[in-house]
Amino acid sequence: MRECGFPWWTLWLIWPLLGLIKAASAALAPLLVLLTTPLALEVTLLPLLLIGAGVALVLLGRRAGR
């Protein structure tokens, strides 16, 4: 029988990985709901966080450019 070089036993690592993804998604679901639920004036938190991150990156880029 010829060896193909792929360690087939590593496929057993997929099951714990899927369980970890399932648990993490269940734990992060409330955070996702918080970020996508509209606040007053129909604005969600996610765009505001992205704008804040962009401004921070611009400011860090200017500081590093000096």
Backbone as XML, in Angstrom:
<?xml version="1.0"?>
<chain id="A" units="angstrom">
  <residue number="1" name="MET">
    <atom name="N" x="0.837" y="-1.181" z="0.000"/>
    <atom name="CA" x="0.000" y="0.000" z="0.000"/>
    <atom name="C" x="0.880" y="1.242" z="0.000"/>
  </residue>
  <residue number="2" name="ARG">
    <atom name="N" x="0.529" y="2.193" z="-0.804"/>
    <atom name="CA" x="1.334" y="3.396" z="-0.980"/>
    <atom name="C" x="0.855" y="4.502" z="-0.055"/>
  </residue>
  <residue number="3" name="GLU">
    <atom name="N" x="1.784" y="5.180" z="0.605"/>
    <atom name="CA" x="1.466" y="6.321" z="1.460"/>
    <atom name="C" x="1.287" y="7.553" z="0.592"/>
  </residue>
  <residue number="4" name="CYS">
    <atom name="N" x="0.278" y="8.339" z="0.870"/>
    <atom name="CA" x="0.055" y="9.543" z="0.069"/>
    <atom name="C" x="0.680" y="10.771" z="0.720"/>
  </residue>
  <residue number="5" name="GLY">
    <atom name="N" x="1.111" y="10.706" z="1.951"/>
    <atom name="CA" x="1.781" y="11.820" z="2.586"/>
    <atom name="C" x="0.868" y="12.719" z="3.406"/>
  </residue>
  <residue number="6" name="PHE">
    <atom name="N" x="-0.438" y="12.580" z="3.268"/>
    <atom name="CA" x="-1.354" y="13.395" z="4.060"/>
    <atom name="C" x="-1.673" y="12.678" z="5.359"/>
  </residue>
  <residue number="7" name="PRO">
    <atom name="N" x="-1.488" y="13.332" z="6.493"/>
    <atom name="CA" x="-1.815" y="12.681" z="7.775"/>
    <atom name="C" x="-3.335" y="12.701" z="8.020"/>
  </residue>
  <residue number="8" name="TRP">
    <atom name="N" x="-4.001" y="11.633" z="7.653"/>
    <atom name="CA" x="-5.455" y="11.575" z="7.719"/>
    <atom name="C" x="-5.989" y="11.676" z="9.141"/>
  </residue>
  <residue number="9" name="TRP">
    <atom name="N" x="-5.165" y="11.362" z="10.122"/>
    <atom name="CA" x="-5.622" y="11.453" z="11.499"/>
    <atom name="C" x="-5.934" y="12.901" z="11.891"/>
  </residue>
  <residue number="10" name="THR">
    <atom name="N" x="-5.381" y="13.869" z="11.154"/>
    <atom name="CA" x="-5.647" y="15.273" z="11.490"/>
    <atom name="C" x="-7.092" y="15.669" z="11.217"/>
  </residue>
  <residue number="11" name="LEU">
    <atom name="N" x="-7.809" y="14.886" z="10.415"/>
    <atom name="CA" x="-9.216" y="15.190" z="10.167"/>
    <atom name="C" x="-10.049" y="15.093" z="11.442"/>
  </residue>
  <residue number="12" name="TRP">
    <atom name="N" x="-9.572" y="14.340" z="12.432"/>
    <atom name="CA" x="-10.283" y="14.253" z="13.704"/>
    <atom name="C" x="-10.243" y="15.577" z="14.456"/>
  </residue>
  <residue number="13" name="LEU">
    <atom name="N" x="-9.350" y="16.466" z="14.074"/>
    <atom name="CA" x="-9.275" y="17.769" z="14.726"/>
    <atom name="C" x="-10.394" y="18.696" z="14.269"/>
  </residue>
  <residue number="14" name="ILE">
    <atom name="N" x="-11.081" y="18.336" z="13.195"/>
    <atom name="CA" x="-12.166" y="19.168" z="12.694"/>
    <atom name="C" x="-13.338" y="19.186" z="13.680"/>
  </residue>
  <residue number="15" name="TRP">
    <atom name="N" x="-13.641" y="18.055" z="14.311"/>
    <atom name="CA" x="-14.795" y="17.988" z="15.212"/>
    <atom name="C" x="-14.644" y="18.920" z="16.406"/>
  </residue>
  <residue number="16" name="PRO">
    <atom name="N" x="-13.484" y="18.927" z="17.093"/>
    <atom name="CA" x="-13.349" y="19.897" z="18.192"/>
    <atom name="C" x="-13.373" y="21.339" z="17.692"/>
  </residue>
  <residue number="17" name="LEU">
    <atom name="N" x="-12.844" y="21.580" z="16.483"/>
    <atom name="CA" x="-12.856" y="22.925" z="15.929"/>
    <atom name="C" x="-14.285" y="23.383" z="15.664"/>
  </residue>
  <residue number="18" name="LEU">
    <atom name="N" x="-15.116" y="22.521" z="15.119"/>
    <atom name="CA" x="-16.515" y="22.870" z="14.885"/>
    <atom name="C" x="-17.249" y="23.137" z="16.198"/>
  </residue>
  <residue number="19" name="GLY">
    <atom name="N" x="-16.946" y="22.355" z="17.216"/>
    <atom name="CA" x="-17.549" y="22.591" z="18.531"/>
    <atom name="C" x="-17.113" y="23.922" z="19.120"/>
  </residue>
  <residue number="20" name="LEU">
    <atom name="N" x="-15.851" y="24.269" z="18.923"/>
    <atom name="CA" x="-15.342" y="25.548" z="19.411"/>
    <atom name="C" x="-16.000" y="26.713" z="18.675"/>
  </residue>
  <residue number="21" name="ILE">
    <atom name="N" x="-16.162" y="26.585" z="17.369"/>
    <atom name="CA" x="-16.819" y="27.633" z="16.589"/>
    <atom name="C" x="-18.278" y="27.782" z="17.032"/>
  </residue>
  <residue number="22" name="LYS">
    <atom name="N" x="-18.939" y="26.667" z="17.284"/>
    <atom name="CA" x="-20.336" y="26.707" z="17.718"/>
    <atom name="C" x="-20.461" y="27.387" z="19.079"/>
  </residue>
  <residue number="23" name="ALA">
    <atom name="N" x="-19.576" y="27.055" z="20.007"/>
    <atom name="CA" x="-19.620" y="27.659" z="21.340"/>
    <atom name="C" x="-19.274" y="29.145" z="21.285"/>
  </residue>
  <residue number="24" name="ALA">
    <atom name="N" x="-18.289" y="29.500" z="20.462"/>
    <atom name="CA" x="-17.894" y="30.903" z="20.360"/>
    <atom name="C" x="-18.999" y="31.730" z="19.722"/>
  </residue>
  <residue number="25" name="SER">
    <atom name="N" x="-19.665" y="31.183" z="18.713"/>
    <atom name="CA" x="-20.747" y="31.937" z="18.078"/>
    <atom name="C" x="-21.923" y="32.114" z="19.028"/>
  </residue>
  <residue number="26" name="ALA">
    <atom name="N" x="-22.192" y="31.109" z="19.857"/>
    <atom name="CA" x="-23.272" y="31.245" z="20.832"/>
    <atom name="C" x="-22.918" y="32.276" z="21.897"/>
  </residue>
  <residue number="27" name="ALA">
    <atom name="N" x="-21.637" y="32.346" z="22.259"/>
    <atom name="CA" x="-21.212" y="33.306" z="23.272"/>
    <atom name="C" x="-21.171" y="34.724" z="22.720"/>
  </residue>
  <residue number="28" name="LEU">
    <atom name="N" x="-20.860" y="34.876" z="21.435"/>
    <atom name="CA" x="-20.738" y="36.209" z="20.845"/>
    <atom name="C" x="-22.036" y="36.726" z="20.225"/>
  </residue>
  <residue number="29" name="ALA">
    <atom name="N" x="-23.076" y="35.922" z="20.209"/>
    <atom name="CA" x="-24.343" y="36.344" z="19.624"/>
    <atom name="C" x="-24.922" y="37.588" z="20.304"/>
  </residue>
  <residue number="30" name="PRO">
    <atom name="N" x="-24.906" y="37.691" z="21.630"/>
    <atom name="CA" x="-25.429" y="38.925" z="22.240"/>
    <atom name="C" x="-24.635" y="40.169" z="21.839"/>
  </residue>
  <residue number="31" name="LEU">
    <atom name="N" x="-23.335" y="40.027" z="21.665"/>
    <atom name="CA" x="-22.520" y="41.163" z="21.237"/>
    <atom name="C" x="-22.888" y="41.576" z="19.809"/>
  </residue>
  <residue number="32" name="LEU">
    <atom name="N" x="-23.100" y="40.603" z="18.954"/>
    <atom name="CA" x="-23.500" y="40.896" z="17.579"/>
    <atom name="C" x="-24.860" y="41.590" z="17.548"/>
  </residue>
  <residue number="33" name="VAL">
    <atom name="N" x="-25.780" y="41.145" z="18.378"/>
    <atom name="CA" x="-27.092" y="41.784" z="18.454"/>
    <atom name="C" x="-26.951" y="43.215" z="18.953"/>
  </residue>
  <residue number="34" name="LEU">
    <atom name="N" x="-26.081" y="43.434" z="19.936"/>
    <atom name="CA" x="-25.866" y="44.783" z="20.457"/>
    <atom name="C" x="-25.294" y="45.706" z="19.393"/>
  </residue>
  <residue number="35" name="LEU">
    <atom name="N" x="-24.357" y="45.202" z="18.597"/>
    <atom name="CA" x="-23.716" y="46.031" z="17.588"/>
    <atom name="C" x="-24.627" y="46.337" z="16.398"/>
  </residue>
  <residue number="36" name="THR">
    <atom name="N" x="-25.580" y="45.474" z="16.139"/>
    <atom name="CA" x="-26.421" y="45.670" z="14.955"/>
    <atom name="C" x="-27.821" y="46.180" z="15.270"/>
  </residue>
  <residue number="37" name="THR">
    <atom name="N" x="-28.162" y="46.332" z="16.535"/>
    <atom name="CA" x="-29.471" y="46.865" z="16.907"/>
    <atom name="C" x="-29.438" y="48.383" z="16.833"/>
  </residue>
  <residue number="38" name="PRO">
    <atom name="N" x="-30.382" y="48.985" z="16.144"/>
    <atom name="CA" x="-30.392" y="50.448" z="16.041"/>
    <atom name="C" x="-30.616" y="51.111" z="17.392"/>
  </residue>
  <residue number="39" name="LEU">
    <atom name="N" x="-29.870" y="52.177" z="17.626"/>
    <atom name="CA" x="-30.072" y="53.006" z="18.801"/>
    <atom name="C" x="-31.073" y="54.094" z="18.445"/>
  </residue>
  <residue number="40" name="ALA">
    <atom name="N" x="-31.128" y="55.136" z="19.216"/>
    <atom name="CA" x="-31.974" y="56.276" z="18.865"/>
    <atom name="C" x="-31.483" y="56.831" z="17.532"/>
  </residue>
  <residue number="41" name="LEU">
    <atom name="N" x="-32.376" y="57.361" z="16.746"/>
    <atom name="CA" x="-32.095" y="57.931" z="15.429"/>
    <atom name="C" x="-31.677" y="56.879" z="14.404"/>
  </residue>
  <residue number="42" name="GLU">
    <atom name="N" x="-31.985" y="55.609" z="14.658"/>
    <atom name="CA" x="-31.723" y="54.519" z="13.710"/>
    <atom name="C" x="-30.246" y="54.371" z="13.337"/>
  </residue>
  <residue number="43" name="VAL">
    <atom name="N" x="-29.361" y="54.559" z="14.287"/>
    <atom name="CA" x="-27.928" y="54.389" z="14.049"/>
    <atom name="C" x="-27.453" y="53.201" z="14.872"/>
  </residue>
  <residue number="44" name="THR">
    <atom name="N" x="-26.743" y="52.280" z="14.236"/>
    <atom name="CA" x="-26.201" y="51.136" z="14.966"/>
    <atom name="C" x="-24.794" y="51.463" z="15.452"/>
  </residue>
  <residue number="45" name="LEU">
    <atom name="N" x="-24.315" y="50.676" z="16.382"/>
    <atom name="CA" x="-22.985" y="50.911" z="16.947"/>
    <atom name="C" x="-21.858" y="50.513" z="16.007"/>
  </residue>
  <residue number="46" name="LEU">
    <atom name="N" x="-22.086" y="49.540" z="15.140"/>
    <atom name="CA" x="-21.006" y="49.034" z="14.291"/>
    <atom name="C" x="-20.411" y="50.110" z="13.386"/>
  </residue>
  <residue number="47" name="PRO">
    <atom name="N" x="-21.199" y="50.897" z="12.659"/>
    <atom name="CA" x="-20.575" y="51.947" z="11.842"/>
    <atom name="C" x="-19.826" y="52.975" z="12.682"/>
  </residue>
  <residue number="48" name="LEU">
    <atom name="N" x="-20.353" y="53.287" z="13.854"/>
    <atom name="CA" x="-19.666" y="54.238" z="14.723"/>
    <atom name="C" x="-18.316" y="53.694" z="15.185"/>
  </residue>
  <residue number="49" name="LEU">
    <atom name="N" x="-18.272" y="52.406" z="15.507"/>
    <atom name="CA" x="-16.996" y="51.793" z="15.892"/>
    <atom name="C" x="-16.011" y="51.782" z="14.730"/>
  </residue>
  <residue number="50" name="LEU">
    <atom name="N" x="-16.494" y="51.517" z="13.527"/>
    <atom name="CA" x="-15.617" y="51.504" z="12.362"/>
    <atom name="C" x="-15.080" y="52.896" z="12.050"/>
  </residue>
  <residue number="51" name="ILE">
    <atom name="N" x="-15.916" y="53.914" z="12.198"/>
    <atom name="CA" x="-15.461" y="55.282" z="11.992"/>
    <atom name="C" x="-14.412" y="55.654" z="13.031"/>
  </residue>
  <residue number="52" name="GLY">
    <atom name="N" x="-14.654" y="55.287" z="14.271"/>
    <atom name="CA" x="-13.683" y="55.554" z="15.333"/>
    <atom name="C" x="-12.354" y="54.853" z="15.086"/>
  </residue>
  <residue number="53" name="ALA">
    <atom name="N" x="-12.407" y="53.612" z="14.611"/>
    <atom name="CA" x="-11.172" y="52.888" z="14.306"/>
    <atom name="C" x="-10.433" y="53.544" z="13.147"/>
  </residue>
  <residue number="54" name="GLY">
    <atom name="N" x="-11.168" y="54.019" z="12.146"/>
    <atom name="CA" x="-10.532" y="54.701" z="11.014"/>
    <atom name="C" x="-9.858" y="55.989" z="11.439"/>
  </residue>
  <residue number="55" name="VAL">
    <atom name="N" x="-10.519" y="56.769" z="12.272"/>
    <atom name="CA" x="-9.924" y="58.021" z="12.760"/>
    <atom name="C" x="-8.675" y="57.718" z="13.581"/>
  </residue>
  <residue number="56" name="ALA">
    <atom name="N" x="-8.741" y="56.685" z="14.414"/>
    <atom name="CA" x="-7.570" y="56.314" z="15.216"/>
    <atom name="C" x="-6.401" y="55.898" z="14.326"/>
  </residue>
  <residue number="57" name="LEU">
    <atom name="N" x="-6.672" y="55.155" z="13.255"/>
    <atom name="CA" x="-5.605" y="54.740" z="12.351"/>
    <atom name="C" x="-4.999" y="55.929" z="11.614"/>
  </residue>
  <residue number="58" name="VAL">
    <atom name="N" x="-5.822" y="56.903" z="11.230"/>
    <atom name="CA" x="-5.312" y="58.101" z="10.573"/>
    <atom name="C" x="-4.411" y="58.878" z="11.527"/>
  </residue>
  <residue number="59" name="LEU">
    <atom name="N" x="-4.860" y="59.016" z="12.768"/>
    <atom name="CA" x="-4.053" y="59.742" z="13.749"/>
    <atom name="C" x="-2.742" y="59.017" z="14.056"/>
  </residue>
  <residue number="60" name="LEU">
    <atom name="N" x="-2.792" y="57.699" z="14.134"/>
    <atom name="CA" x="-1.554" y="56.939" z="14.360"/>
    <atom name="C" x="-0.615" y="57.047" z="13.169"/>
  </residue>
  <residue number="61" name="GLY">
    <atom name="N" x="-1.170" y="57.086" z="11.962"/>
    <atom name="CA" x="-0.350" y="57.229" z="10.757"/>
    <atom name="C" x="0.335" y="58.585" z="10.713"/>
  </residue>
  <residue number="62" name="ARG">
    <atom name="N" x="-0.374" y="59.614" z="11.141"/>
    <atom name="CA" x="0.235" y="60.958" z="11.171"/>
    <atom name="C" x="1.341" y="61.025" z="12.215"/>
  </residue>
  <residue number="63" name="ARG">
    <atom name="N" x="1.113" y="60.379" z="13.351"/>
    <atom name="CA" x="2.123" y="60.395" z="14.414"/>
    <atom name="C" x="3.381" y="59.640" z="13.970"/>
  </residue>
  <residue number="64" name="ALA">
    <atom name="N" x="3.197" y="58.529" z="13.258"/>
    <atom name="CA" x="4.345" y="57.743" z="12.807"/>
    <atom name="C" x="5.071" y="58.448" z="11.668"/>
  </residue>
  <residue number="65" name="GLY">
    <atom name="N" x="4.384" y="59.326" z="10.925"/>
    <atom name="CA" x="4.985" y="60.018" z="9.803"/>
    <atom name="C" x="5.899" y="61.172" z="10.199"/>
  </residue>
  <residue number="66" name="ARG">
    <atom name="N" x="5.861" y="61.571" z="11.435"/>
    <atom name="CA" x="6.690" y="62.696" z="11.893"/>
    <atom name="C" x="8.128" y="62.352" z="11.962"/>
  </residue>
</chain>
